[in-house]
Amino acid sequence: MDRKSREFLLVDGYNIINAWPELSEEAKKVDLSSARDKLIDIMADYSASTGIFVIIVFDAHQVEKHTRTNYTINGVEVVYTKVGETADHYIEKIADAIGREEKVRVATSDWIEQQIVMGRGASLISARELYQEVRSLVAKRRAMEKNQSKARETLSDIIDPRLKEHLKKYIKD
């Protein structure tokens, strides 16, 4: 059976927030919740642009919740781990479960975590590499939007005004 493999990106949420300058600043100047929301929005755009299924995992091991919490926000799955469970441990379990059947990348700059998930069938992308990939996608989208707006221009929009006036003498509406 020739089934097309899906691609997953598992994101170590707090690792990425601490590594990306604008998210780190957001966490310091506003709060961590705002930085999480921005990361989710960025990764939702990334997922929509690439078709990659994104799962962002946040540690909740220092809170009083006894159950794991999952949400889907703008097409991105957001996971808050349960008490006593780290994001790393959850990511390892997911990589173990699907890493040999599906294409899985893990976004983290945690060296130990990188070594573990590689052994579980996942590939890696560092926080810096993901940041550059996201920035590149944003730049490409802006260039496309700019080109599309130029494509909607008419000849009248781009013709030299003096030539336009000259032509008006000869062409009647």
N, C-alpha and C positions, 0 to 999 in steps of 0.2 A: 504494500500500500504506500503510495507516494503522497504523504501528507506534508503540507507546507509547515515548516517549523515556525513557531512564533518566537519573537525576541523579547526578552525581559531585561529591565534595568532595575537592580535592587540598589537603593540609595541609602547609605548610612547618614540619616538626616542631620544629626548634630555634628558629625565629622565634616559634612559639606558646609553647614552654616559657619562653623569655626574657620574653615579654610577660604571661603569666598569673601572678599573685602566688603562688599556692600551688605551682605547678610550678617557678617560679624559686627559691622557698624550698627546695623539695625537692632541687633540684639543688645548692644551696649547702650545705644542712645534711646531706643524706645522700649522694647522688651523682647523676650525670646519668642513669645507667641506671634508677634508681628513678623519676626524673621522666619518662623516656620511657615506662616501664611504666604510670604513672598516666595520661599522655596517651592511650596506647593504650586503656586501660580506659574513660576518659571518652568517647573517640570511638566505641568499640564500643557503648556505651549510646546515644549520639547516633544512630548508624547504625540500631540496632534500633528506636529510637523514631520515626525519620523515614522510614526506607526508603531513605535516601540512601547510595550506595556510597562509602565513605571510603577514601582512599589517603593514608597518612602517609609523607612522604619526609624522611629524615634524611641530612645530608651525611656522606659517608665519604671525602671527597677528601683528607683528611690521614692516612689509614691506608694500610697496605701491601696491601690487598685489590685484586686486579686485575679482579674481576668484581662485578657488581651482585648484591645479595642481596635476595630477596623472600620474605616470609612472610605467611601469613594467620593472624591471631590474633583469635579471637572475631568473625569476619566482617569484620575490617578488614584491608586489605592494607597491609603495612609494608614500605617499601623503604629499603635502605641503598645509596646510590649507590656506583659503582665509583671507584677511584683516579682523581683528576683531574676528576671530574664533581661538580658542585655540585647541591644539591637544586633550586635555581632552574632550572638547565639541564634537569634531568629533568622538572620540572613544566612547563616551556615545551614540551618535546617531547610530553608527554601532551596538553597543551592544544591543541597544533597538530594532533595526530592525531585527537582526538575532539571538540574544541571546537565544530566547526561542525555536527556530527551529533547530539551528545548535549548535555544541559544540564550545564555544568561551572562550578563555582565554585572559586576558589582562595583559601585562607585564608592570608594573610600581611600583615604591616604593612611589608614592604620596598617602598618607593615605586617604585623602578626595576622591580622584579619585577611590581608591579601594572600598570604601564604596558605592559610587554611582553605579559603574558598577556591583557590586554584586547584587544590587537591580534590575538590568536590565537583569538578567539571565546569566551573565558571571561569570567565575571563575577567580581566580587571581594567578599570579606568580610574586613574587618580582624581582627586578633587580638582586639581589644577587642569588636567586634561578635559574633564567634563565641563569645567568653566569655559575653557577655550572652545570646546565643541558647541556649547550653548551660545556663546558670543558670535561664533561663526554663522550659526543658523539665523540668529537675529539680523546680522549684517546682510546675509543673502536675502532674507525676507524683505528687508528695507529696500535693497537694490531692486528686487522684483517689483515691489509696490511703486517705486519711483519710475521704473521702466513702463509699468502698466499705465501710470498716469500720463507719461509722455506719449504712449501709444494712443491715448484717447484724445490727444490734441488734433485739431483739424489743421488743414493747410492755412486757414485764416489765422490760426493761433501762432504759427511759426514764421509766416512770410514777413519779409521786411516791410515796415509800415509805408515807406515811400513807394515801393512797388505795388502795394495794396491800393494806395490812392490812385496811382497811375492806371491800374486795371479797372478801377471803379468807373473811370471815364469811358471805357470801352464796353463794359459789361453792364447791362441794365437788369435789375431784378425782375 
